[in-house]
Amino acid sequence: MAKEKIVLAYSGGLDTSVILKWLKETYDAEIIAFTADIGQKDELDGLEAKALATGASKVYIDDLRDEFASDFIFPMFQAGAFYEGQYLLGTSIARPLIAKRMVDIARAEGATIIAHGATGKGNDQVRFELGVAALAPDIKVIAPWREEQFREEFPGRAEMIAYAEKHNIPVQASAAKPYSTDRNLLHISFESGMLEDPWFDPSSDENKDMFVLSVAPEDAPDQSEYVELSFEAGNCTAINGESLTPLQVMDKLNDLGGKHGIGRVDMVENRFVGMKSRGVYETPGGTILFSAHRKMESLTMDREVMNLRDSLIAKYSQLVYNGFWFAPERLALQALVLESQKNVTGTVRLKLYKGNIIGAGVQSPVSLYNPEIATMEADPTQAYDQGDATGFIRLNALRLKVGTKYSGK
């Protein structure tokens, strides 16, 4: 009788390396390892050989970078999404794409089970499983971290490191640096280990070698650098006049942002599962793109359309963070976002300097800014009569005057 097949989301890190071998032994199943190439770069080196040596019967390493940039990162940035005022959702937005491809592989391979290495305390378990539920509700999901047997064997990362050493599974985590990382085209995140102390300073001279994508702002060039981003319907299509694909945009901006120490965030955030957690993030290219997009909107978006879209940013960001990318409410919001972006077209000029993004100009063929109307000099268009403001103010003041009268003030 053929063994059951399990498709495992495999990164080659400590957790999934241990889990691959544990699943194979515990379930006596055929393990198909899947790694999404979404911009990890050298982290993918030797991954196939490592997975096979650890016990996988088959390995998929699929280049999803173009799809990740064009169908996930760019639509999210059109929405202006950022979680709790700081986090640009780098890990969150990658999970629905990984879930989508895992379902495709499970269908192709005849697998009825998907497994992941997300812990029972984290957000990723929710994101993966909500994605699978939306796309393939018949597929079963195994989450080893939620199984009592697994937790008894591995109460913490120290035991996992020892297990990996015992079975000759090479992993980057060590007792000296036990923090975990997650890297993709949009960012790299750091959490756990020494970072669980919110007073710990990873930017200090003795700790700053932890960072991967960016130099420290104080070590960035002393000379500022200008960059121009061109937009069409809310998407960046060119940098410094050179037409680029979404993937190329992200690669280019990551290099620029990293060079100038841009995009570092250290925050305590609220996880969907109920606890607070400390995360450190590097998002160099995304931070530049976010800033440029907002400046482009300021020139080209109607005020009330912008107010409406902005009122939904917190909800949209929450949906992405919590794993509801494929939910009908996110799709409905995306339709509104797409409509709001129709005229977000033009060019933004920025100055990059030691961790800072400084606006240096914006222009658009569909600009809603009219200097002849906004001027403090005589208005040649006569579109605005300053005397009209008297009635405007009087009507808006009416309820305040009435309210003051009856409040006894």
Phi, psi and omega in degrees: 000133183293143178289153175291147181254135177239126174267119183253129171288109192242124179255344184087359177281187185302307187298307185288335176293315178293317182297321179304310182291322180295318178298316182299318182284319187285320185257357182047049185243165174272123184258122175255112183274134179234127175237127176269121172280100179239027174109022180285344179059237189294350176295341181273350183299128176073010186292319181297313180297322180295316180296317179295320180292332181278344175132001179290142178273337181205149182228130172251126169235099189257131178281103182249017187297317180297314179295320180300314182291313189279325187256352182233303182295309186296314177300324179293321179288331173300327180281350181069030188284134167204138190268129178052038172076000185221318193273123181273017165065033183299315177285317185304315187285343179280334188294318179296327177293317179297316178299318180300314181289327177296320177297318178301316181292318179301317178298315183293326185266355182073027179273144179248001183227140172240141179230153178217165183256015179291142182282164179284358178255353189258177178278329188298326178302320180292314183298313179300312189284329174291325177296314179295319180299322181287327187261329184208076185297345180276347183276133179278148178241132174251128177238092186307323181298342179264000180266132185301319181300317181293317182293327177293323181283327183230077180291343180200180183289335179299318179292326179291321177297318179296319178298317180296319178295320180298322183260015177057041176261110182287130177222155181281329182296147179214170178296330180286323180227079186273004181294154179256153180230155174218118185242142170207190184298332184269326185196181165226138179246154177227133177204170179071185181059226183296340181284351178290345172271109184293350177271346179294133184253101180286347182271356180294161184303323183280347183244348191291352176288354176296326186289148189242315190266346186218150171279160174296141181308322181290342178262000180289163181305146178283348179258129178289163180224134178268146175217142179244128178247126178257138183239146170227119180051042174087358179247137177288123184244349181204150174233125183053038176084356181264121179293133184221152172284164176306320178298315180295324176301312182295318179298315181296313182290328176297317178297314181295313181295318179298321180300324185256015174067035185261143168097020177272135178225134176233113188215156167256119186244166179260111177290154179298327183283356169120343183257163171271148177218155180257128178229143175243132187229145168242120180224067188295307182290320180296325179293320176295314182297318180299314181295315181295319181298318180296319179294324178294320179295325183299334182268335194238347183266137173300142184304311185288327175295317178296316179299319179294311179299316181297327179294343182257357183299315181299319180293315179300313181298320178297319178298317179294313182299321184275351175102018184260038181300321182268008181283150183299329181290325176291320179296323178293317178297323181296325178297319176295316179302314181300319178295322182291340187265001187304324183253013179277077188225135179150201184228137177245135175249130181236153173245126182256128182203113172046058177085356183253147173243115186245124178297135183226019176138149178210141179212154182201142175289347179240033180300139175266359178272124179241105183298335180288331176276320183282345186302148174276354177271187178299136183272107182292339181276339184055030180282340184230119176261114183302332179296335179296338183294335181298310178293323179300313181292319182300317180292321179288336181276345187304309183294330178291319179295316180295317180297322180293321182299317186267355177268354178081012180283000000 
